[in-house]
């Protein structure tokens, strides 16, 4: 995938400012196209990588000294990973997002910080909340080689809170359940209990 074209972003942000009736040459806006281009390079970094490439970036796992219980019920859960993203429908901010990632190890354990890094990189794309969960699950599955993966996300969407229906307290909850998380009530209970 390609890098963000900062010069094109600057040109289009200047045009956008003109299109909404602003003067891009006034003091407060003169450097806005450059600032936005630099911001977009940062907040949309994930666009330049496929899920497989993100998995390759964060594929450090630990296999030695891993003793799983015979029941196969050992689970890793990381809760409340803070992310934000931008909705692909309105380019609106999705904020106050909390991600929970869980998986049942099958011989490989991923470093905990890598789970947060994966969630962060996936969110740095134009996204849908549902796809964020699915992308994270795909990457965790690839890295850990476990089919038993779950991703829960709660978040606020400015396309609902700041415009349109304007419901500032509305939150969206999504769940991506794979493998045994779909049917194993014991795993679900552990996943959903805090």
C-alpha positions as a printed Julia matrix, in Angstrom:
194×3 Matrix{Float64}:
   0.0     0.0    0.0
   1.12    3.55  -0.56
   2.21    6.29   1.81
   0.01    9.27   2.44
   0.59   12.01  -0.13
   1.01   15.01   2.17
   1.22   17.52  -0.69
  -2.11   16.32  -2.1
  -3.68   16.47   1.38
  -2.48   20.08   1.79
  -3.92   21.04  -1.58
  -7.29   19.45  -0.83
  -7.54   20.84   2.71
  -6.93   24.3    1.29
  -9.69   23.65  -1.26
 -11.99   22.36   1.48
 -11.45   25.52   3.52
 -12.37   27.57   0.47
 -15.4    25.34  -0.25
 -16.86   25.93   3.22
 -16.44   29.7    2.81
 -13.21   30.21   4.76
 -10.16   32.18   3.74
  -7.18   29.78   3.86
  -4.82   32.76   3.78
  -6.0    34.29   7.03
  -3.55   34.04   9.93
  -5.29   31.25  11.88
  -5.66   29.03   8.81
  -2.44   29.71   6.91
  -0.65   26.65   8.3
  -3.76   24.47   8.69
  -3.26   22.46   5.45
   0.27   21.51   6.56
  -0.86   20.67  10.11
  -3.71   18.52   8.81
  -1.39   16.69   6.4
   1.01   15.87   9.24
  -1.89   14.8   11.47
  -3.33   12.55   8.73
   0.06   10.9    8.27
  -0.03    9.98  11.95
  -3.69    9.06  12.5
  -4.06    7.12   9.25
  -0.77    5.2    9.45
  -2.6     1.86   9.44
  -4.0     2.46   5.94
  -0.63    1.6    4.43
  -0.57   -1.93   5.97
  -2.65   -5.04   5.38
  -3.74   -7.18   8.32
  -1.06   -9.7    7.36
   1.62   -6.99   7.39
   0.46   -5.82  10.84
   0.63   -9.43  12.05
   4.2    -9.62  10.75
   5.12   -6.39  12.58
   3.87   -7.68  15.92
   4.44  -11.42  15.65
   6.75  -11.84  18.65
   5.38  -14.77  20.64
   6.61  -16.81  23.56
   6.48  -20.58  23.34
   8.93  -21.83  25.95
   7.76  -22.36  29.53
   4.13  -22.28  28.43
   2.21  -24.89  30.35
  -1.46  -24.89  29.48
  -4.0   -26.64  31.65
  -5.36  -29.9   30.32
  -8.84  -28.39  30.23
  -7.74  -25.95  27.53
  -9.61  -23.2   29.38
  -6.62  -20.95  30.05
  -7.39  -17.58  28.57
  -5.53  -14.32  28.07
  -7.68  -11.19  28.38
  -6.52   -7.6   27.92
  -9.25   -5.08  28.78
  -9.78   -1.37  28.25
  -7.3    -0.72  25.46
  -7.97    2.92  24.54
  -8.2     3.65  20.82
  -9.86    6.14  18.5
 -10.59    5.95  14.82
 -12.42    7.73  12.02
 -15.69    6.49  10.55
 -15.42    5.86   6.83
 -18.98    7.1    6.25
 -18.61   10.68   7.53
 -14.86   10.9    8.3
 -16.14   11.53  11.84
 -14.25   10.71  14.99
 -15.01    7.46  16.84
 -13.82    8.18  20.38
 -13.76    6.94  23.98
 -13.29    3.5   22.5
 -12.35    0.64  24.81
 -11.19   -2.64  23.31
 -11.08   -6.0   25.09
  -9.09   -8.77  23.39
  -9.17  -12.37  24.58
  -7.77  -15.61  23.23
  -7.12  -19.16  24.33
  -3.42  -19.92  23.71
  -2.52  -22.95  21.64
   1.2   -23.09  22.32
   1.96  -19.44  21.57
   1.46  -16.37  23.74
   1.78  -12.89  22.28
   3.35  -10.12  24.34
   0.65   -8.05  26.03
   1.9    -4.76  24.6
   1.66   -6.27  21.11
  -2.09   -6.75  21.57
  -2.47   -3.04  22.33
  -0.2    -2.13  19.39
  -2.3    -4.27  17.03
  -5.52   -2.58  18.22
  -3.91    0.83  17.81
  -2.61    0.15  14.28
  -5.94   -1.29  13.11
  -7.73    1.82  14.38
  -5.47    4.08  12.31
  -7.57    3.55   9.2
 -10.9     4.8    7.94
 -12.97    2.21   9.73
 -16.23    0.79  10.96
 -16.31   -0.33  14.59
 -17.39   -3.81  13.47
 -14.4    -4.07  11.12
 -11.98   -2.96  13.82
 -13.04   -6.0   15.87
 -12.83   -8.33  12.9
  -9.39   -7.0   11.84
  -7.99   -7.36  15.36
  -9.37  -10.91  15.59
  -7.83  -11.85  12.22
  -4.41  -10.54  13.26
  -4.47  -12.16  16.73
  -5.46  -15.47  15.09
  -2.58  -15.21  12.62
   0.01  -14.36  15.27
  -1.09  -16.83  17.98
  -2.38  -19.56  15.65
  -5.41  -19.82  17.94
  -8.9   -19.94  16.46
 -10.39  -19.07  19.86
 -10.34  -15.27  19.77
 -12.77  -12.61  20.99
 -12.78   -8.83  20.59
 -15.25   -6.57  22.4
 -15.42   -2.85  21.63
 -17.44   -0.01  23.07
 -17.23    3.47  21.68
 -18.84    6.8   20.91
 -19.33    8.02  17.37
 -19.37   11.73  16.66
 -21.55   11.05  13.6
 -24.25   10.23  16.21
 -23.24   12.5   19.08
 -22.25   15.79  17.4
 -24.36   15.75  14.23
 -27.41   14.05  12.82
 -29.48   12.65  15.66
 -27.23   14.34  18.29
 -27.41   11.78  21.07
 -24.3    12.56  23.17
 -24.72    9.61  25.57
 -25.13    6.95  22.88
 -22.48    4.2   22.89
 -22.0     1.43  20.39
 -21.0    -2.08  21.5
 -19.67   -4.71  19.13
 -18.41   -8.22  19.69
 -16.39  -10.48  17.44
 -16.46  -14.06  18.71
 -14.45  -16.78  17.02
 -13.91  -20.46  17.72
 -15.02  -21.65  21.14
 -16.02  -18.13  22.21
 -19.15  -18.57  20.05
 -20.58  -21.51  22.0
 -18.57  -22.14  25.19
 -20.6   -20.52  27.98
 -17.71  -20.81  30.45
 -15.41  -18.81  28.17
 -18.18  -16.26  27.54
 -18.76  -15.82  31.26
 -15.07  -15.15  31.82
 -14.97  -12.78  28.86
 -17.97  -10.69  29.9
 -17.3   -10.61  33.65
 -15.1    -7.86  35.0
